Structures are given as structure tokens and as C-alpha cells.
Amino acid sequence: MSSSSAPSSGTPVPVVTQHRTWIPLVITGLIIGAAFIGVYVGLQRSPEPHHLPIAVVGDELTTAARTGLGDKVEITKVSSLTDGAALVRDGDAIAVVGATSPTALRLEYAGASGFSESGAARQLVGGLAAEGGFTVEEADIVPLVAYDSRGLSAFYVVFGVTLSSFVLAQGLTGATATVRLRHRLYAMAGFAVAIGLIAATIAGPIYGSLTPSFPLLALSLILLSAASAFATKALGAWLGPAGIGLAVLILTTVGNATSGATIGYDLLPGWAQAVSAKLPPGAAVRAVNDFGYFDGSGAWSSIAVLVAWFLVGFALVLLRQGLNDRRARDSATFAHPVAATH
């Protein structure tokens, strides 16, 4: 005889809403949306140069620049335009300025440093020249590649790799009941190689928008994907849904907004400068630009940042799994103490 309380086979079971399930999701979505808009729009409002690195030729012009521009620039005095141009080509200065006659200045700058930074240098030197009654002759000695006319290709490639890697890690975090850990790790590692090669091929040989050699470009993007995916997986493993939300804020919101690809590093506010090079998107943008336009020596510190994010994320995922396995064994031993002794 069946229980009278049991529903018949043809009667649908009503769903009982658990408010503690949907309310945190709504709140998390609102926080992420507000943070995304606040950070991106806020950084675009009125960027101001702060310690913009400029090389200046000669004592007299150096004194005038320091007096007139203050802490907007970080001046390196050089003996000639040639010496200053070497700093620009190595990525150690945005521009070099020197007098070519009693009434004329020559400004040589790196357009590849980005429109915001090179534009700020041109504007500052133009104002200084106007005050002194000088004319200015300009030359872009490290120009952007023709197929990256706005200098935004690195931003879009880095954003795409970061976002796709986050989405994969988020999905795998939700599939822990059906996909074993080692297969999740294999999937993230394999995906990092695949998306890195695909992105490098599209942006490099196919479109010609990014200029590093293909192996260095692919290496940078592979490590970016691994850093993003394993960091997301670690945050999700330790903090659950809150960890996924935190990964969105750190990687796709703050990381990409402060990467220096849209607003140059030297025009970012202090808090953004403090995190820019330490987050995967900022490190990847620096590596791609340094390998592509400058001597590449500064890129290896950015590569080290990406490797560190990947290794720390990987270690935290393994540590969390080890703790979960130990807890499961302890629970089994407590529930079946006699069987555990045989």
C-alpha cells in the first residue's frame, strides 16, 4: 500500500525557491557590473601623466623641463639626441627632446608606447616649447605597425585570451562531480596551448597586428591563459561562487582596465599603477609590446609574473584537492571504524 502523502506519478513536484541561492548571485552580478563600469569609465575620465619618462638633452633644457613640468615627468638628462633616442628604442623613455637651434626643439618619441603616453609627451613638450618661444619638430622613431593603427590590438588579444580562459575554468569548476581533477588540469593546460597558438597566429602572421616573433608571442599568450585559468580554478576551489566573482574582478575587470593598453601606465592613478604589472593582463600586454617594439629585455620580468600566477594557482588547486581527499578519508574512517581497520 502506497503512502497517501506520496505524489502520484503524473503530478509535477512544485519547486520551492531557496532565496539564499539566487540572492547572492544577483548581488555578485551587480557588484561585478558596477565595478566593471566604474573602473573602465573612471580611468578614462581625466588621465594625467605622473613621472612620464622623458630624456632631455643638455643642462639648460633639463632645468627648464624640471621647473616647468614638475612631477608630471621623470627626466633623464642625456648628452645628445642620439643617446636619448637609444633610450626610447629600448623602452626606457617615451620620448627625447633637445634643442637643434636657439629657437627650435626636436622631439623624438615612441608611438608604440601607446597614443595616451606618446600623446602626453607631445603635449607636455609642446607646452614647454610655447612658454620658451620655441618651435617643435616631431618624429615618431618607434611607430606602431600599420595594421594596429590605434595601438589597441594587444588589449583585445589579451582580453580575449583572459576571458576565454576564465570561462573554461569557471565551467570546469562547476563540473567537479563529473570530471576528475587530472582531466580538468589537462583540459586547462591543453586549452592554454591551443588558445595561445590560435591567438598568436591570428594577431601575428594572419593580421600582422602584433609584431613579436611568433614563438615569443605564443609563449606570452599561452602563459596568460594558464595564469588566468589556474588562478580562476584556485579561487573557485577555495571560495566557491565568491571565488569566481573575485576572479572576474581581478582578471577581466581590474586586470584588463589597468593593463596599460588603453590608458598608458604613466597616466594611471597610483592604485592602478600599483597593481598593473602584477596582474596577468598587464604583464601580458607588457611582454607583447616589449618583445614586439623594444629590445625585449624588460619582457622577461613580465613572463615571470605570468609563470608565478600559473604555478601558485596550480599549487592551490592541488592543495585544496588534497585537503578534500583527507577530509573524505577521515569521514569514512569515522563512519566505519571497524571496516577501516581491515
Protein Blocks (a to p, Z undefined) as FASTA:
>chain_A
ZZfkbccfklccdddddfklmmmmmmmmmmmmmmmmmmmmmmmmmpcdehiacddehjkl
mmmmmmmnmmmbccdddfbfklmmmmmmnopafbdcddfbfkbccddddfknojklmmmm
mmmmmmmmmmnopacddddfbdcdfklmnopmmmmmmmmmmmmmmmmmmmmmmmmmmmcf
klmmmmmmmmmmmmmmmmmmmmmmmnomafbdfklmmmmmmmmmmmmmmmmmmmmmmnom
mlmmmmmmmmmmmmmmmnommmgfklpcfklmmmmmmpmklmmmmmmmmmmmmnolmmmm
mmmmmmmmmmmmmmmmmmmmmmmmmmmmmmmmmmmmmlmmZZ
